């Protein structure tokens, strides 16, 4: 018996952005590896790539993730 059941039908109101087809879908039509979401609205899903870009930029410039490079060998 599987621990997690694969959901084959999406819930109304769940929106995803499919990376393979480059389109917004209601419900999980494509495999999880090919999509971002769920988003609460279609509009949010349409902005998925921009949201991802913004989050990546935040992560790349967050000093908490890059503090080891700023420390010298004597700080370890």
N, CA, C, O and CB atoms as a CASP TS submission, in Angstrom:
PFRMAT TS
TARGET T0000
AUTHOR 0000-0000-0000
METHOD Language model
MODEL 1
PARENT N/A
ATOM      1  N   UNK     1       0.840  -1.181   0.000  1.00  0.00           N
ATOM      2  CA  UNK     1       0.000   0.000   0.000  1.00  0.00           C
ATOM      3  C   UNK     1       0.887   1.246   0.000  1.00  0.00           C
ATOM      4  O   UNK     1       1.832   1.344   0.782  1.00  0.00           O
ATOM      5  CB  UNK     1      -0.957  -0.003   1.221  1.00  0.00           C
ATOM      6  N   UNK     2       0.583   2.165  -0.855  1.00  0.00           N
ATOM      7  CA  UNK     2       1.365   3.398  -0.970  1.00  0.00           C
ATOM      8  C   UNK     2       1.058   4.352   0.171  1.00  0.00           C
ATOM      9  O   UNK     2      -0.077   4.434   0.642  1.00  0.00           O
ATOM     10  CB  UNK     2       1.093   4.082  -2.307  1.00  0.00           C
ATOM     11  N   UNK     3       2.075   5.063   0.603  1.00  0.00           N
ATOM     12  CA  UNK     3       1.866   6.063   1.651  1.00  0.00           C
ATOM     13  C   UNK     3       1.084   7.260   1.153  1.00  0.00           C
ATOM     14  O   UNK     3       0.249   7.814   1.867  1.00  0.00           O
ATOM     15  CB  UNK     3       3.192   6.523   2.205  1.00  0.00           C
ATOM     16  N   UNK     4       1.364   7.652  -0.082  1.00  0.00           N
ATOM     17  CA  UNK     4       0.706   8.816  -0.650  1.00  0.00           C
ATOM     18  C   UNK     4      -0.059   8.407  -1.890  1.00  0.00           C
ATOM     19  O   UNK     4       0.492   7.779  -2.794  1.00  0.00           O
ATOM     20  CB  UNK     4       1.723   9.920  -0.978  1.00  0.00           C
ATOM     21  N   UNK     5      -1.318   8.761  -1.928  1.00  0.00           N
ATOM     22  CA  UNK     5      -2.117   8.460  -3.110  1.00  0.00           C
ATOM     23  C   UNK     5      -1.869   9.522  -4.163  1.00  0.00           C
ATOM     24  O   UNK     5      -1.836  10.715  -3.863  1.00  0.00           O
ATOM     25  CB  UNK     5      -3.620   8.375  -2.760  1.00  0.00           C
ATOM     26  N   UNK     6      -1.699   9.086  -5.378  1.00  0.00           N
ATOM     27  CA  UNK     6      -1.526  10.022  -6.477  1.00  0.00           C
ATOM     28  C   UNK     6      -2.894  10.577  -6.836  1.00  0.00           C
ATOM     29  O   UNK     6      -3.822   9.835  -7.158  1.00  0.00           O
ATOM     30  CB  UNK     6      -0.847   9.340  -7.709  1.00  0.00           C
ATOM     31  N   UNK     7      -2.996  11.881  -6.775  1.00  0.00           N
ATOM     32  CA  UNK     7      -4.257  12.524  -7.101  1.00  0.00           C
ATOM     33  C   UNK     7      -4.314  12.723  -8.606  1.00  0.00           C
ATOM     34  O   UNK     7      -3.448  13.383  -9.180  1.00  0.00           O
ATOM     35  CB  UNK     7      -4.418  13.878  -6.347  1.00  0.00           C
ATOM     36  N   UNK     8      -5.312  12.164  -9.238  1.00  0.00           N
ATOM     37  CA  UNK     8      -5.422  12.265 -10.690  1.00  0.00           C
ATOM     38  C   UNK     8      -6.389  13.357 -11.114  1.00  0.00           C
ATOM     39  O   UNK     8      -6.377  13.776 -12.271  1.00  0.00           O
ATOM     40  CB  UNK     8      -5.860  10.941 -11.272  1.00  0.00           C
ATOM     41  N   UNK     9      -7.215  13.818 -10.210  1.00  0.00           N
ATOM     42  CA  UNK     9      -8.181  14.868 -10.534  1.00  0.00           C
ATOM     43  C   UNK     9      -7.897  16.069  -9.648  1.00  0.00           C
ATOM     44  O   UNK     9      -7.742  15.931  -8.435  1.00  0.00           O
ATOM     45  CB  UNK     9      -9.652  14.371 -10.346  1.00  0.00           C
ATOM     46  N   UNK    10      -7.829  17.229 -10.247  1.00  0.00           N
ATOM     47  CA  UNK    10      -7.553  18.443  -9.501  1.00  0.00           C
ATOM     48  C   UNK    10      -8.766  18.951  -8.750  1.00  0.00           C
ATOM     49  O   UNK    10      -9.908  18.638  -9.088  1.00  0.00           O
ATOM     50  CB  UNK    10      -7.051  19.506 -10.421  1.00  0.00           C
ATOM     51  N   UNK    11      -8.498  19.728  -7.741  1.00  0.00           N
ATOM     52  CA  UNK    11      -9.569  20.379  -7.002  1.00  0.00           C
ATOM     53  C   UNK    11      -9.909  21.686  -7.703  1.00  0.00           C
ATOM     54  O   UNK    11      -9.003  22.405  -8.124  1.00  0.00           O
ATOM     55  CB  UNK    11      -9.165  20.626  -5.517  1.00  0.00           C
ATOM     56  N   UNK    12     -11.170  22.007  -7.836  1.00  0.00           N
ATOM     57  CA  UNK    12     -11.521  23.315  -8.396  1.00  0.00           C
ATOM     58  C   UNK    12     -10.916  24.425  -7.547  1.00  0.00           C
ATOM     59  O   UNK    12     -10.959  24.371  -6.318  1.00  0.00           O
ATOM     60  CB  UNK    12     -13.058  23.481  -8.485  1.00  0.00           C
ATOM     61  N   UNK    13     -10.361  25.415  -8.199  1.00  0.00           N
ATOM     62  CA  UNK    13      -9.763  26.527  -7.481  1.00  0.00           C
ATOM     63  C   UNK    13      -8.288  26.385  -7.218  1.00  0.00           C
ATOM     64  O   UNK    13      -7.668  27.331  -6.731  1.00  0.00           O
ATOM     65  CB  UNK    13     -10.452  26.710  -6.210  1.00  0.00           C
ATOM     66  N   UNK    14      -7.687  25.230  -7.523  1.00  0.00           N
ATOM     67  CA  UNK    14      -6.244  25.068  -7.416  1.00  0.00           C
ATOM     68  C   UNK    14      -5.640  25.336  -8.786  1.00  0.00           C
ATOM     69  O   UNK    14      -6.019  24.708  -9.775  1.00  0.00           O
ATOM     70  CB  UNK    14      -5.863  23.641  -6.896  1.00  0.00           C
ATOM     71  N   UNK    15      -4.712  26.259  -8.837  1.00  0.00           N
ATOM     72  CA  UNK    15      -4.112  26.640 -10.111  1.00  0.00           C
ATOM     73  C   UNK    15      -2.630  26.316 -10.109  1.00  0.00           C
ATOM     74  O   UNK    15      -1.946  26.488  -9.100  1.00  0.00           O
ATOM     75  CB  UNK    15      -4.331  28.132 -10.394  1.00  0.00           C
ATOM     76  N   UNK    16      -2.146  25.851 -11.236  1.00  0.00           N
ATOM     77  CA  UNK    16      -0.747  25.466 -11.406  1.00  0.00           C
ATOM     78  C   UNK    16      -0.202  26.093 -12.680  1.00  0.00           C
ATOM     79  O   UNK    16      -0.950  26.425 -13.600  1.00  0.00           O
ATOM     80  CB  UNK    16      -0.594  23.922 -11.446  1.00  0.00           C
ATOM     81  N   UNK    17       1.125  26.249 -12.714  1.00  0.00           N
ATOM     82  CA  UNK    17       1.781  26.670 -13.935  1.00  0.00           C
ATOM     83  C   UNK    17       2.611  25.494 -14.417  1.00  0.00           C
ATOM     84  O   UNK    17       3.506  25.033 -13.709  1.00  0.00           O
ATOM     85  CB  UNK    17       2.661  27.950 -13.715  1.00  0.00           C
ATOM     86  N   UNK    18       2.320  25.002 -15.622  1.00  0.00           N
ATOM     87  CA  UNK    18       3.025  23.866 -16.192  1.00  0.00           C
ATOM     88  C   UNK    18       4.285  24.360 -16.896  1.00  0.00           C
ATOM     89  O   UNK    18       4.213  25.162 -17.828  1.00  0.00           O
ATOM     90  CB  UNK    18       2.114  23.084 -17.173  1.00  0.00           C
ATOM     91  N   UNK    19       5.429  23.880 -16.446  1.00  0.00           N
ATOM     92  CA  UNK    19       6.716  24.265 -17.026  1.00  0.00           C
ATOM     93  C   UNK    19       6.931  23.616 -18.393  1.00  0.00           C
ATOM     94  O   UNK    19       7.629  24.172 -19.241  1.00  0.00           O
ATOM     95  CB  UNK    19       7.857  23.883 -16.082  1.00  0.00           C
ATOM     96  N   UNK    20       6.346  22.466 -18.603  1.00  0.00           N
ATOM     97  CA  UNK    20       6.485  21.747 -19.875  1.00  0.00           C
ATOM     98  C   UNK    20       5.705  22.433 -20.988  1.00  0.00           C
ATOM     99  O   UNK    20       6.224  22.647 -22.084  1.00  0.00           O
ATOM    100  CB  UNK    20       6.010  20.300 -19.725  1.00  0.00           C
ATOM    101  N   UNK    21       4.452  22.776 -20.696  1.00  0.00           N
ATOM    102  CA  UNK    21       3.564  23.359 -21.714  1.00  0.00           C
ATOM    103  C   UNK    21       3.519  24.883 -21.673  1.00  0.00           C
ATOM    104  O   UNK    21       2.957  25.525 -22.560  1.00  0.00           O
ATOM    105  CB  UNK    21       2.165  22.819 -21.541  1.00  0.00           C
ATOM    106  N   UNK    22       4.131  25.459 -20.612  1.00  0.00           N
ATOM    107  CA  UNK    22       4.169  26.919 -20.429  1.00  0.00           C
ATOM    108  C   UNK    22       2.766  27.525 -20.433  1.00  0.00           C
ATOM    109  O   UNK    22       2.480  28.496 -21.133  1.00  0.00           O
ATOM    110  CB  UNK    22       5.017  27.569 -21.531  1.00  0.00           C
ATOM    111  N   UNK    23       1.893  26.901 -19.608  1.00  0.00           N
ATOM    112  CA  UNK    23       0.523  27.398 -19.511  1.00  0.00           C
ATOM    113  C   UNK    23      -0.033  27.153 -18.118  1.00  0.00           C
ATOM    114  O   UNK    23       0.490  26.339 -17.356  1.00  0.00           O
ATOM    115  CB  UNK    23      -0.371  26.733 -20.566  1.00  0.00           C
ATOM    116  N   UNK    24      -1.093  27.866 -17.803  1.00  0.00           N
ATOM    117  CA  UNK    24      -1.785  27.738 -16.522  1.00  0.00           C
ATOM    118  C   UNK    24      -2.815  26.629 -16.638  1.00  0.00           C
ATOM    119  O   UNK    24      -3.509  26.507 -17.648  1.00  0.00           O
ATOM    120  CB  UNK    24      -2.456  29.080 -16.101  1.00  0.00           C
ATOM    121  N   UNK    25      -2.905  25.816 -15.576  1.00  0.00           N
ATOM    122  CA  UNK    25      -3.862  24.712 -15.548  1.00  0.00           C
ATOM    123  C   UNK    25      -4.638  24.752 -14.240  1.00  0.00           C
ATOM    124  O   UNK    25      -4.084  25.071 -13.187  1.00  0.00           O
ATOM    125  CB  UNK    25      -3.144  23.348 -15.717  1.00  0.00           C
ATOM    126  N   UNK    26      -5.898  24.433 -14.313  1.00  0.00           N
ATOM    127  CA  UNK    26      -6.682  24.291 -13.085  1.00  0.00           C
ATOM    128  C   UNK    26      -6.617  22.831 -12.682  1.00  0.00           C
ATOM    129  O   UNK    26      -7.027  21.946 -13.434  1.00  0.00           O
ATOM    130  CB  UNK    26      -8.174  24.768 -13.278  1.00  0.00           C
ATOM    131  N   UNK    27      -6.101  22.588 -11.493  1.00  0.00           N
ATOM    132  CA  UNK    27      -5.899  21.216 -11.044  1.00  0.00           C
ATOM    133  C   UNK    27      -4.590  20.667 -11.572  1.00  0.00           C
ATOM    134  O   UNK    27      -4.057  21.173 -12.560  1.00  0.00           O
ATOM    135  CB  UNK    27      -7.057  20.329 -11.485  1.00  0.00           C
ATOM    136  N   UNK    28      -4.064  19.635 -10.923  1.00  0.00           N
ATOM    137  CA  UNK    28      -2.777  19.087 -11.345  1.00  0.00           C
ATOM    138  C   UNK    28      -2.921  18.174 -12.557  1.00  0.00           C
ATOM    139  O   UNK    28      -3.077  16.962 -12.405  1.00  0.00           O
ATOM    140  CB  UNK    28      -2.131  18.323 -10.198  1.00  0.00           C
ATOM    141  N   UNK    29      -2.872  18.739 -13.744  1.00  0.00           N
ATOM    142  CA  UNK    29      -2.970  17.935 -14.959  1.00  0.00           C
ATOM    143  C   UNK    29      -1.650  17.274 -15.300  1.00  0.00           C
ATOM    144  O   UNK    29      -1.631  16.122 -15.732  1.00  0.00           O
ATOM    145  CB  UNK    29      -3.432  18.791 -16.121  1.00  0.00           C
ATOM    146  N   UNK    30      -0.548  17.979 -15.115  1.00  0.00           N
ATOM    147  CA  UNK    30       0.777  17.464 -15.459  1.00  0.00           C
ATOM    148  C   UNK    30       1.477  16.951 -14.203  1.00  0.00           C
ATOM    149  O   UNK    30       1.078  17.294 -13.090  1.00  0.00           O
ATOM    150  CB  UNK    30       1.633  18.560 -16.148  1.00  0.00           C
ATOM    151  N   UNK    31       2.520  16.129 -14.373  1.00  0.00           N
ATOM    152  CA  UNK    31       3.255  15.609 -13.211  1.00  0.00           C
ATOM    153  C   UNK    31       3.861  16.717 -12.358  1.00  0.00           C
ATOM    154  O   UNK    31       4.177  17.795 -12.862  1.00  0.00           O
ATOM    155  CB  UNK    31       4.353  14.670 -13.671  1.00  0.00           C
ATOM    156  N   UNK    32       4.019  16.450 -11.079  1.00  0.00           N
ATOM    157  CA  UNK    32       4.546  17.429 -10.144  1.00  0.00           C
ATOM    158  C   UNK    32       5.911  17.967 -10.530  1.00  0.00           C
ATOM    159  O   UNK    32       6.218  19.121 -10.231  1.00  0.00           O
ATOM    160  CB  UNK    32       4.620  16.832  -8.791  1.00  0.00           C
ATOM    161  N   UNK    33       6.729  17.172 -11.178  1.00  0.00           N
ATOM    162  CA  UNK    33       8.069  17.625 -11.572  1.00  0.00           C
ATOM    163  C   UNK    33       8.016  18.696 -12.650  1.00  0.00           C
ATOM    164  O   UNK    33       9.006  19.388 -12.887  1.00  0.00           O
ATOM    165  CB  UNK    33       8.898  16.450 -12.063  1.00  0.00           C
ATOM    166  N   UNK    34       6.876  18.838 -13.301  1.00  0.00           N
ATOM    167  CA  UNK    34       6.727  19.782 -14.412  1.00  0.00           C
ATOM    168  C   UNK    34       5.867  20.990 -14.078  1.00  0.00           C
ATOM    169  O   UNK    34       5.438  21.702 -14.985  1.00  0.00           O
ATOM    170  CB  UNK    34       6.141  19.079 -15.592  1.00  0.00           C
ATOM    171  N   UNK    35       5.602  21.240 -12.791  1.00  0.00           N
ATOM    172  CA  UNK    35       4.688  22.346 -12.499  1.00  0.00           C
ATOM    173  C   UNK    35       5.072  23.083 -11.228  1.00  0.00           C
ATOM    174  O   UNK    35       5.739  22.539 -10.348  1.00  0.00           O
ATOM    175  CB  UNK    35       3.266  21.833 -12.380  1.00  0.00           C
ATOM    176  N   UNK    36       4.633  24.342 -11.152  1.00  0.00           N
ATOM    177  CA  UNK    36       4.703  25.156  -9.944  1.00  0.00           C
ATOM    178  C   UNK    36       3.285  25.281  -9.419  1.00  0.00           C
ATOM    179  O   UNK    36       2.336  25.344 -10.201  1.00  0.00           O
ATOM    180  CB  UNK    36       5.349  26.571 -10.219  1.00  0.00           C
ATOM    181  N   UNK    37       3.135  25.318  -8.115  1.00  0.00           N
ATOM    182  CA  UNK    37       1.816  25.528  -7.533  1.00  0.00           C
ATOM    183  C   UNK    37       1.594  24.592  -6.369  1.00  0.00           C
ATOM    184  O   UNK    37       2.498  23.841  -6.002  1.00  0.00           O
ATOM    185  CB  UNK    37       0.728  25.333  -8.578  1.00  0.00           C
ATOM    186  N   UNK    38       0.422  24.618  -5.781  1.00  0.00           N
ATOM    187  CA  UNK    38      -0.772  25.310  -6.246  1.00  0.00           C
ATOM    188  C   UNK    38      -0.783  26.790  -5.865  1.00  0.00           C
ATOM    189  O   UNK    38      -0.180  27.213  -4.878  1.00  0.00           O
ATOM    190  CB  UNK    38      -2.000  24.635  -5.690  1.00  0.00           C
ATOM    191  N   UNK    39      -1.478  27.538  -6.672  1.00  0.00           N
ATOM    192  CA  UNK    39      -1.714  28.958  -6.431  1.00  0.00           C
ATOM    193  C   UNK    39      -3.199  29.141  -6.162  1.00  0.00           C
ATOM    194  O   UNK    39      -4.023  28.357  -6.632  1.00  0.00           O
ATOM    195  CB  UNK    39      -1.242  29.839  -7.642  1.00  0.00           C
ATOM    196  N   UNK    40      -3.535  30.173  -5.410  1.00  0.00           N
ATOM    197  CA  UNK    40      -4.929  30.421  -5.027  1.00  0.00           C
ATOM    198  C   UNK    40      -5.765  30.950  -6.185  1.00  0.00           C
ATOM    199  O   UNK    40      -6.973  30.719  -6.236  1.00  0.00           O
ATOM    200  CB  UNK    40      -4.984  31.402  -3.876  1.00  0.00           C
ATOM    201  N   UNK    41      -5.124  31.663  -7.120  1.00  0.00           N
ATOM    202  CA  UNK    41      -5.880  32.248  -8.223  1.00  0.00           C
ATOM    203  C   UNK    41      -5.167  31.984  -9.551  1.00  0.00           C
ATOM    204  O   UNK    41      -3.975  31.679  -9.592  1.00  0.00           O
ATOM    205  CB  UNK    41      -6.073  33.765  -8.005  1.00  0.00           C
ATOM    206  N   UNK    42      -5.918  32.110 -10.604  1.00  0.00           N
ATOM    207  CA  UNK    42      -5.349  31.969 -11.947  1.00  0.00           C
ATOM    208  C   UNK    42      -4.290  33.048 -12.193  1.00  0.00           C
ATOM    209  O   UNK    42      -3.253  32.783 -12.800  1.00  0.00           O
ATOM    210  CB  UNK    42      -6.462  32.052 -13.021  1.00  0.00           C
ATOM    211  N   UNK    43      -4.563  34.262 -11.717  1.00  0.00           N
ATOM    212  CA  UNK    43      -3.630  35.370 -11.886  1.00  0.00           C
ATOM    213  C   UNK    43      -2.281  35.099 -11.234  1.00  0.00           C
ATOM    214  O   UNK    43      -1.239  35.422 -11.804  1.00  0.00           O
ATOM    215  CB  UNK    43      -4.225  36.634 -11.314  1.00  0.00           C
ATOM    216  N   UNK    44      -2.294  34.505 -10.036  1.00  0.00           N
ATOM    217  CA  UNK    44      -1.040  34.151  -9.375  1.00  0.00           C
ATOM    218  C   UNK    44      -0.280  33.110 -10.189  1.00  0.00           C
ATOM    219  O   UNK    44       0.936  33.211 -10.352  1.00  0.00           O
ATOM    220  CB  UNK    44      -1.308  33.625  -7.956  1.00  0.00           C
ATOM    221  N   UNK    45      -0.986  32.126 -10.693  1.00  0.00           N
ATOM    222  CA  UNK    45      -0.348  31.076 -11.494  1.00  0.00           C
ATOM    223  C   UNK    45       0.253  31.657 -12.769  1.00  0.00           C
ATOM    224  O   UNK    45       1.308  31.211 -13.220  1.00  0.00           O
ATOM    225  CB  UNK    45      -1.361  29.972 -11.842  1.00  0.00           C
ATOM    226  N   UNK    46      -0.415  32.650 -13.350  1.00  0.00           N
ATOM    227  CA  UNK    46       0.111  33.293 -14.559  1.00  0.00           C
ATOM    228  C   UNK    46       1.422  34.023 -14.268  1.00  0.00           C
ATOM    229  O   UNK    46       2.241  34.208 -15.167  1.00  0.00           O
ATOM    230  CB  UNK    46      -0.922  34.276 -15.137  1.00  0.00           C
ATOM    231  N   UNK    47       1.621  34.437 -13.026  1.00  0.00           N
ATOM    232  CA  UNK    47       2.839  35.147 -12.626  1.00  0.00           C
ATOM    233  C   UNK    47       3.894  34.209 -12.035  1.00  0.00           C
ATOM    234  O   UNK    47       4.864  34.679 -11.441  1.00  0.00           O
ATOM    235  CB  UNK    47       2.498  36.232 -11.616  1.00  0.00           C
ATOM    236  N   UNK    48       3.724  32.909 -12.185  1.00  0.00           N
ATOM    237  CA  UNK    48       4.602  31.924 -11.538  1.00  0.00           C
ATOM    238  C   UNK    48       6.073  32.130 -11.862  1.00  0.00           C
ATOM    239  O   UNK    48       6.914  32.051 -10.966  1.00  0.00           O
ATOM    240  CB  UNK    48       4.196  30.533 -11.944  1.00  0.00           C
ATOM    241  N   UNK    49       6.397  32.389 -13.106  1.00  0.00           N
ATOM    242  CA  UNK    49       7.804  32.544 -13.480  1.00  0.00           C
ATOM    243  C   UNK    49       8.391  33.817 -12.878  1.00  0.00           C
ATOM    244  O   UNK    49       9.549  33.824 -12.462  1.00  0.00           O
ATOM    245  CB  UNK    49       7.954  32.566 -15.008  1.00  0.00           C
ATOM    246  N   UNK    50       7.618  34.880 -12.828  1.00  0.00           N
ATOM    247  CA  UNK    50       8.092  36.124 -12.218  1.00  0.00           C
ATOM    248  C   UNK    50       8.273  35.938 -10.707  1.00  0.00           C
ATOM    249  O   UNK    50       9.253  36.413 -10.133  1.00  0.00           O
ATOM    250  CB  UNK    50       7.103  37.284 -12.507  1.00  0.00           C
ATOM    251  N   UNK    51       7.331  35.252 -10.072  1.00  0.00           N
ATOM    252  CA  UNK    51       7.437  34.967  -8.635  1.00  0.00           C
ATOM    253  C   UNK    51       8.697  34.151  -8.373  1.00  0.00           C
ATOM    254  O   UNK    51       9.425  34.432  -7.421  1.00  0.00           O
ATOM    255  CB  UNK    51       6.176  34.207  -8.120  1.00  0.00           C
ATOM    256  N   UNK    52       8.963  33.152  -9.198  1.00  0.00           N
ATOM    257  CA  UNK    52      10.161  32.323  -9.037  1.00  0.00           C
ATOM    258  C   UNK    52      11.425  33.162  -9.211  1.00  0.00           C
ATOM    259  O   UNK    52      12.379  33.000  -8.450  1.00  0.00           O
ATOM    260  CB  UNK    52      10.153  31.159 -10.049  1.00  0.00           C
ATOM    261  N   UNK    53      11.446  34.059 -10.204  1.00  0.00           N
ATOM    262  CA  UNK    53      12.608  34.932 -10.415  1.00  0.00           C
ATOM    263  C   UNK    53      12.871  35.805  -9.185  1.00  0.00           C
ATOM    264  O   UNK    53      14.011  35.953  -8.746  1.00  0.00           O
ATOM    265  CB  UNK    53      12.393  35.822 -11.657  1.00  0.00           C
ATOM    266  N   UNK    54      11.790  36.382  -8.637  1.00  0.00           N
ATOM    267  CA  UNK    54      11.927  37.236  -7.461  1.00  0.00           C
ATOM    268  C   UNK    54      12.439  36.449  -6.263  1.00  0.00           C
ATOM    269  O   UNK    54      13.309  36.926  -5.534  1.00  0.00           O
ATOM    270  CB  UNK    54      10.593  37.890  -7.123  1.00  0.00           C
ATOM    271  N   UNK    55      11.909  35.250  -6.054  1.00  0.00           N
ATOM    272  CA  UNK    55      12.353  34.422  -4.926  1.00  0.00           C
ATOM    273  C   UNK    55      13.805  33.992  -5.100  1.00  0.00           C
ATOM    274  O   UNK    55      14.562  33.962  -4.129  1.00  0.00           O
ATOM    275  CB  UNK    55      11.453  33.185  -4.782  1.00  0.00           C
ATOM    276  N   UNK    56      14.198  33.663  -6.318  1.00  0.00           N
ATOM    277  CA  UNK    56      15.591  33.288  -6.572  1.00  0.00           C
ATOM    278  C   UNK    56      16.526  34.450  -6.281  1.00  0.00           C
ATOM    279  O   UNK    56      17.589  34.259  -5.691  1.00  0.00           O
ATOM    280  CB  UNK    56      15.769  32.823  -8.021  1.00  0.00           C
ATOM    281  N   UNK    57      16.138  35.650  -6.690  1.00  0.00           N
ATOM    282  CA  UNK    57      16.955  36.830  -6.444  1.00  0.00           C
ATOM    283  C   UNK    57      17.080  37.097  -4.941  1.00  0.00           C
ATOM    284  O   UNK    57      18.160  37.423  -4.449  1.00  0.00           O
ATOM    285  CB  UNK    57      16.356  38.055  -7.158  1.00  0.00           C
ATOM    286  N   UNK    58      15.970  36.955  -4.221  1.00  0.00           N
ATOM    287  CA  UNK    58      16.005  37.127  -2.763  1.00  0.00           C
ATOM    288  C   UNK    58      16.971  36.136  -2.130  1.00  0.00           C
ATOM    289  O   UNK    58      17.749  36.503  -1.249  1.00  0.00           O
ATOM    290  CB  UNK    58      14.596  36.953  -2.160  1.00  0.00           C
ATOM    291  N   UNK    59      16.925  34.893  -2.569  1.00  0.00           N
ATOM    292  CA  UNK    59      17.798  33.866  -2.021  1.00  0.00           C
ATOM    293  C   UNK    59      19.258  34.148  -2.364  1.00  0.00           C
ATOM    294  O   UNK    59      20.139  34.010  -1.516  1.00  0.00           O
ATOM    295  CB  UNK    59      17.388  32.489  -2.542  1.00  0.00           C
ATOM    296  N   UNK    60      19.505  34.538  -3.595  1.00  0.00           N
ATOM    297  CA  UNK    60      20.875  34.792  -4.030  1.00  0.00           C
ATOM    298  C   UNK    60      21.507  35.975  -3.314  1.00  0.00           C
ATOM    299  O   UNK    60      22.729  36.022  -3.169  1.00  0.00           O
ATOM    300  CB  UNK    60      20.905  35.029  -5.516  1.00  0.00           C
ATOM    301  N   UNK    61      20.711  36.922  -2.869  1.00  0.00           N
ATOM    302  CA  UNK    61      21.246  38.110  -2.199  1.00  0.00           C
ATOM    303  C   UNK    61      21.049  38.081  -0.687  1.00  0.00           C
ATOM    304  O   UNK    61      21.360  39.064  -0.015  1.00  0.00           O
ATOM    305  CB  UNK    61      20.598  39.347  -2.762  1.00  0.00           C
ATOM    306  N   UNK    62      20.549  36.993  -0.141  1.00  0.00           N
ATOM    307  CA  UNK    62      20.319  36.879   1.293  1.00  0.00           C
ATOM    308  C   UNK    62      21.642  36.551   1.996  1.00  0.00           C
ATOM    309  O   UNK    62      22.214  35.487   1.758  1.00  0.00           O
ATOM    310  CB  UNK    62      19.245  35.793   1.595  1.00  0.00           C
ATOM    311  N   UNK    63      22.130  37.440   2.849  1.00  0.00           N
ATOM    312  CA  UNK    63      23.420  37.197   3.499  1.00  0.00           C
ATOM    313  C   UNK    63      23.415  35.976   4.416  1.00  0.00           C
ATOM    314  O   UNK    63      24.477  35.418   4.689  1.00  0.00           O
ATOM    315  CB  UNK    63      23.823  38.410   4.291  1.00  0.00           C
ATOM    316  N   UNK    64      22.268  35.555   4.890  1.00  0.00           N
ATOM    317  CA  UNK    64      22.219  34.365   5.752  1.00  0.00           C
ATOM    318  C   UNK    64      22.631  33.110   5.000  1.00  0.00           C
ATOM    319  O   UNK    64      23.113  32.162   5.620  1.00  0.00           O
ATOM    320  CB  UNK    64      20.817  34.181   6.326  1.00  0.00           C
ATOM    321  N   UNK    65      22.458  33.073   3.682  1.00  0.00           N
ATOM    322  CA  UNK    65      22.814  31.899   2.894  1.00  0.00           C
ATOM    323  C   UNK    65      24.252  31.959   2.402  1.00  0.00           C
ATOM    324  O   UNK    65      24.785  30.956   1.928  1.00  0.00           O
ATOM    325  CB  UNK    65      21.875  31.758   1.715  1.00  0.00           C
ATOM    326  N   UNK    66      24.880  33.108   2.508  1.00  0.00           N
ATOM    327  CA  UNK    66      26.228  33.258   1.965  1.00  0.00           C
ATOM    328  C   UNK    66      27.228  33.704   3.028  1.00  0.00           C
ATOM    329  O   UNK    66      28.288  34.232   2.693  1.00  0.00           O
ATOM    330  CB  UNK    66      26.219  34.253   0.820  1.00  0.00           C
ATOM    331  N   UNK    67      26.909  33.502   4.289  1.00  0.00           N
ATOM    332  CA  UNK    67      27.796  33.991   5.343  1.00  0.00           C
ATOM    333  C   UNK    67      29.082  33.184   5.439  1.00  0.00           C
ATOM    334  O   UNK    67      30.083  33.728   5.906  1.00  0.00           O
ATOM    335  CB  UNK    67      27.081  33.964   6.674  1.00  0.00           C
ATOM    336  N   UNK    68      29.117  31.933   5.029  1.00  0.00           N
ATOM    337  CA  UNK    68      30.334  31.137   5.137  1.00  0.00           C
ATOM    338  C   UNK    68      31.436  31.666   4.220  1.00  0.00           C
ATOM    339  O   UNK    68      32.616  31.546   4.549  1.00  0.00           O
ATOM    340  CB  UNK    68      30.037  29.679   4.809  1.00  0.00           C
ATOM    341  N   UNK    69      31.078  32.243   3.090  1.00  0.00           N
ATOM    342  CA  UNK    69      32.072  32.792   2.167  1.00  0.00           C
ATOM    343  C   UNK    69      32.685  34.065   2.732  1.00  0.00           C
ATOM    344  O   UNK    69      33.829  34.388   2.408  1.00  0.00           O
ATOM    345  CB  UNK    69      31.439  33.073   0.796  1.00  0.00           C
ATOM    346  N   UNK    70      31.954  34.796   3.568  1.00  0.00           N
ATOM    347  CA  UNK    70      32.445  36.048   4.124  1.00  0.00           C
ATOM    348  C   UNK    70      33.391  35.807   5.300  1.00  0.00           C
ATOM    349  O   UNK    70      34.206  36.671   5.626  1.00  0.00           O
ATOM    350  CB  UNK    70      31.276  36.917   4.564  1.00  0.00           C
ATOM    351  N   UNK    71      33.288  34.641   5.937  1.00  0.00           N
ATOM    352  CA  UNK    71      34.142  34.340   7.080  1.00  0.00           C
ATOM    353  C   UNK    71      35.517  33.877   6.622  1.00  0.00           C
ATOM    354  O   UNK    71      35.664  33.270   5.561  1.00  0.00           O
ATOM    355  CB  UNK    71      33.495  33.276   7.965  1.00  0.00           C
ATOM    356  N   UNK    72      36.476  34.161   7.404  1.00  0.00           N
ATOM    357  CA  UNK    72      37.826  33.697   7.120  1.00  0.00           C
ATOM    358  C   UNK    72      38.052  32.333   7.738  1.00  0.00           C
ATOM    359  O   UNK    72      37.198  31.850   8.483  1.00  0.00           O
ATOM    360  CB  UNK    72      38.864  34.694   7.637  1.00  0.00           C
ATOM    361  N   UNK    73      39.188  31.691   7.448  1.00  0.00           N
ATOM    362  CA  UNK    73      39.469  30.360   7.984  1.00  0.00           C
ATOM    363  C   UNK    73      39.574  30.358   9.502  1.00  0.00           C
ATOM    364  O   UNK    73      39.308  29.335  10.134  1.00  0.00           O
ATOM    365  CB  UNK    73      40.748  29.821   7.387  1.00  0.00           C
ATOM    366  N   UNK    74      39.962  31.501  10.109  1.00  0.00           N
ATOM    367  CA  UNK    74      40.091  31.546  11.564  1.00  0.00           C
ATOM    368  C   UNK    74      38.734  31.581  12.265  1.00  0.00           C
ATOM    369  O   UNK    74      38.658  31.348  13.471  1.00  0.00           O
ATOM    370  CB  UNK    74      40.908  32.757  11.974  1.00  0.00           C
ATOM    371  N   UNK    75      37.643  31.872  11.512  1.00  0.00           N
ATOM    372  CA  UNK    75      36.313  31.937  12.120  1.00  0.00           C
ATOM    373  C   UNK    75      35.672  30.571  12.275  1.00  0.00           C
ATOM    374  O   UNK    75      34.665  30.459  12.973  1.00  0.00           O
ATOM    375  CB  UNK    75      35.414  32.820  11.297  1.00  0.00           C
ATOM    376  N   UNK    76      36.207  29.529  11.661  1.00  0.00           N
ATOM    377  CA  UNK    76      35.583  28.187  11.711  1.00  0.00           C
ATOM    378  C   UNK    76      35.770  27.489  13.000  1.00  0.00           C
ATOM    379  O   UNK    76      35.299  26.364  13.167  1.00  0.00           O
ATOM    380  CB  UNK    76      36.116  27.328  10.643  1.00  0.00           C
TER
END
